[in-house]
Amino acid sequence: MFHEYSKGIKNNNKAKLNRPIKSCAKRELNCDTNCVAKNILESMESHLSKIDHLYSKLFSIPIYVLLPSEWGHVKESTERDEEEQKEKVQELKQEFPQNSLMLASLKLKKAKYDALKDICEDEMAAQLLQQNFI
């Protein structure tokens, strides 16, 4: 009976010894698993950042694109507004030839005055020489 009792104690002690060994193995396994997962994530991070950059580049809307939600500031024009704009365009079309003609005549006058300016400067220089001679 004592022998059976000692066997039970020995078996019980072995069970107790196996538990810490199993828990140590579990901790090591968890640590190794975490290390492997960390290494995988680190190696994937650069690739994921490249994918993120490409995604933001391809699927971003440029600043100059007007979105439907931003159409609130666009003025709705009526037929009356369009008629006023057409009248203004017609007035400007009529003024354009007149202004072009005026501009051309002013350029001609400027060319004449530039020519006269040279002649006047030559005449003034001649008069100064004549006065210095006398």
PLY file of the C-alpha trace (Angstrom):
ply
format ascii 1.0
element vertex 134
property float x
property float y
property float z
element edge 133
property int vertex1
property int vertex2
end_header
0.00 0.00 0.00
2.77 2.39 0.81
4.34 1.45 -2.49
1.14 2.33 -4.33
0.88 5.55 -2.38
4.45 6.51 -3.32
3.70 5.75 -6.96
0.73 8.09 -6.78
2.89 10.83 -5.30
5.56 10.28 -7.95
2.97 10.37 -10.72
1.42 13.46 -9.19
4.85 15.13 -8.99
5.51 14.25 -12.62
2.21 15.86 -13.57
3.19 18.97 -11.65
6.58 19.02 -13.37
4.97 18.60 -16.80
2.68 21.57 -16.25
5.51 24.13 -15.89
7.34 22.56 -18.79
4.22 22.84 -20.90
3.64 26.44 -19.80
7.31 27.30 -20.56
6.95 25.71 -23.96
3.75 27.66 -24.52
5.49 30.91 -23.56
8.39 30.15 -25.89
5.98 29.24 -28.65
4.01 32.47 -28.08
7.24 34.47 -28.06
8.44 32.82 -31.26
5.04 33.33 -32.88
5.06 37.01 -31.90
8.59 37.44 -33.25
7.66 35.81 -36.56
4.49 37.92 -36.83
6.49 41.07 -36.04
9.08 40.23 -38.71
6.36 39.56 -41.28
4.63 42.86 -40.48
7.91 44.79 -40.70
8.72 43.26 -44.07
5.22 43.98 -45.35
5.14 47.56 -44.05
7.31 49.00 -46.84
5.23 47.24 -49.47
2.00 48.41 -47.86
3.24 52.00 -47.74
4.07 51.81 -51.46
0.59 50.46 -52.16
-0.92 53.23 -50.02
1.06 55.88 -51.91
-0.03 54.41 -55.25
-3.64 54.24 -54.08
-3.66 57.88 -52.97
-2.01 58.91 -56.24
-4.45 57.03 -58.47
-7.68 57.59 -56.60
-7.36 61.18 -55.43
-9.41 63.96 -56.99
-7.36 66.92 -58.24
-7.95 70.31 -56.63
-9.23 71.89 -59.83
-12.11 69.40 -60.18
-15.45 70.78 -59.05
-17.40 68.20 -57.09
-21.22 68.12 -57.04
-21.20 69.07 -53.37
-19.32 72.26 -54.27
-21.78 73.39 -56.93
-23.60 75.53 -54.37
-21.41 78.54 -55.10
-21.99 78.31 -58.86
-24.46 81.01 -59.85
-27.54 79.81 -61.65
-28.07 82.00 -64.70
-31.46 82.87 -66.05
-32.44 83.67 -69.63
-32.38 87.36 -68.72
-28.78 87.05 -67.50
-27.82 85.30 -70.73
-29.47 88.04 -72.80
-27.60 90.72 -70.84
-24.34 88.91 -71.44
-25.08 88.59 -75.16
-25.84 92.33 -75.34
-22.60 93.12 -73.55
-20.70 90.89 -75.99
-22.33 92.66 -78.95
-21.38 96.07 -77.52
-17.79 94.94 -77.05
-17.73 93.54 -80.60
-18.83 96.95 -81.89
-16.26 98.78 -79.77
-13.40 96.52 -80.83
-13.01 97.80 -84.43
-13.29 101.38 -83.20
-10.65 100.78 -80.56
-8.43 98.97 -83.07
-8.70 101.92 -85.46
-7.94 104.36 -82.64
-4.94 102.29 -81.58
-3.59 102.18 -85.13
-3.98 105.96 -85.52
-2.22 106.53 -82.18
0.66 104.32 -83.30
0.98 106.36 -86.51
0.95 109.64 -84.57
3.58 108.29 -82.17
5.78 107.28 -85.09
5.40 110.82 -86.56
6.21 112.42 -83.20
9.23 110.16 -82.78
10.47 111.25 -86.23
9.76 114.91 -85.38
11.50 114.46 -82.03
14.70 113.37 -83.79
14.42 116.31 -86.22
13.76 118.75 -83.34
16.75 117.44 -81.37
18.97 117.84 -84.43
17.62 121.37 -84.96
18.21 122.28 -81.29
21.76 120.95 -81.47
22.35 122.97 -84.65
20.99 126.13 -82.98
23.27 125.60 -79.96
26.27 125.22 -82.26
25.25 128.36 -84.13
24.89 130.32 -80.87
28.27 129.08 -79.65
29.82 130.12 -82.94
28.41 133.63 -82.79
0 1
1 2
2 3
3 4
4 5
5 6
6 7
7 8
8 9
9 10
10 11
11 12
12 13
13 14
14 15
15 16
16 17
17 18
18 19
19 20
20 21
21 22
22 23
23 24
24 25
25 26
26 27
27 28
28 29
29 30
30 31
31 32
32 33
33 34
34 35
35 36
36 37
37 38
38 39
39 40
40 41
41 42
42 43
43 44
44 45
45 46
46 47
47 48
48 49
49 50
50 51
51 52
52 53
53 54
54 55
55 56
56 57
57 58
58 59
59 60
60 61
61 62
62 63
63 64
64 65
65 66
66 67
67 68
68 69
69 70
70 71
71 72
72 73
73 74
74 75
75 76
76 77
77 78
78 79
79 80
80 81
81 82
82 83
83 84
84 85
85 86
86 87
87 88
88 89
89 90
90 91
91 92
92 93
93 94
94 95
95 96
96 97
97 98
98 99
99 100
100 101
101 102
102 103
103 104
104 105
105 106
106 107
107 108
108 109
109 110
110 111
111 112
112 113
113 114
114 115
115 116
116 117
117 118
118 119
119 120
120 121
121 122
122 123
123 124
124 125
125 126
126 127
127 128
128 129
129 130
130 131
131 132
132 133
